[in-house]
Amino acid sequence: MWIVYSKKDKEIAGLSALSDLDTDKRVVLEETVKGLLKPGELADYDALQVTDKEKAAEYLAAFPDKLILTGAGRDLKPTIREPEVFSVYITTDAPDQHPVDGIPEITADGQSSALITVLKIDERNKPQRGAKDKEQLYLRADHGVLKDEAGKKEIGSIALKQGEAKFRLFSESVKRVATVQILSAEPKLKGGTLRVEFV
């Protein structure tokens, strides 16, 4: 069996069939690259052969969600691992004055705001601050107005920059509790909610 991958990022593009016949590497590369949604240059791909039939069957069962390539150069090897799942950790600078409800508060005057910080974390609660941590997040609030960090422009979405983003929720002049939803289109990044009370 052959594992076809992109040379640039070691992302697996496809696997050849599990067979007793040893398929030619070039044929496998050509067929796999041709079948991609956005086929690139053949020279941008390579293939790694797996001769152990039991391992090949395991890799086939794990592909695409759990099969990755680790190492580099001649040490490149397939590895099965659980997919990482990320979530957003949400904080605000608004204080919580109530003794039991745990809801941060801002003045219900239509001008006060709470700065909301969103941080991408992994399942071990470790912040993800890499250059690739730049997902687009979609914002919804049932009350109040969402604006950029400077408080100048209304927004409905925001992009993470090295795993972090900031925006503001402006109050209304009516006393109530607002719920802010932070949604992600990425299946491996779970969104979250924050409640802020206008008092």
Residue, then its C-alpha position, 0 to 999 in steps of 0.5 A: m500500500w502507498i500513502v500519498y502526501s504533499k511534500k510541502d506540509k506532509e498532509i496525506a492526500g490519499l492511500s492506494a488500495l490494500s492489495d497483494l499486487d505491488t502497484d507502481k509508485r508513479v501510477v499511484l501518485e498520478e491517480t491520486v493527484k488527478g483525483l484531488l479536488k484541487p489537483g496540484e503539480l505531480a512534483d509537489y507530492d510523494a508516496l510512502q510505501v507500507t509493506d506490513k499488511e496488518k499495519a496497512a489495514e490499520y492505516l486504511a481504517a484510520f484514514p482520513d481523520k486519525l492518520i498523520l505523518t510524523g518525522a521528516g525526510r527518511d524518518l517520515k512515518p505514518t502515525i495513528r492518533e486521536p484528532e485534536v479538538f479545540s475550543v474557545y476560552i472566553t473572558t471579559d474585563a467586565p466585573d461580576q458584582h453579584p454574590v452568586d450568579g457569576i455574570p459580569e455586568i456593565t451599565a445599561d446606558g447604551q454607551s458602556s462596553a465590555l471587552i471580550t477576549v477569545l483564546k483558542i485552547d486544546e483539550r489540555n487547556k493549552p493556548q494555541r498561539g501559532a501562525k496557523d491559529k487564525e480561524q474565522l469566528y462568527l458572533r451573535a448577541d441577542h441584546g446589545v451591539l457587537k463592535d471591534e476592539a476599538g469600539k468603532k465598527e459593528i461586526g458579525s465575525i472576527a478572525l483569530k490572530q495567533g489564536e486570540a481575538k478581542f471585540r466589544l459588547f456595548s450595552e443597551s439602555v434596558k436592564r437585561v442579560a445579553t448572551v453572546q455566541i461565538l461560533s466556528a465553521e471549523p469542525k475541530l473548533k468548538g464555539g462558546t457563549l458568554r452572558v453579560e448583564f446590563v444593570 
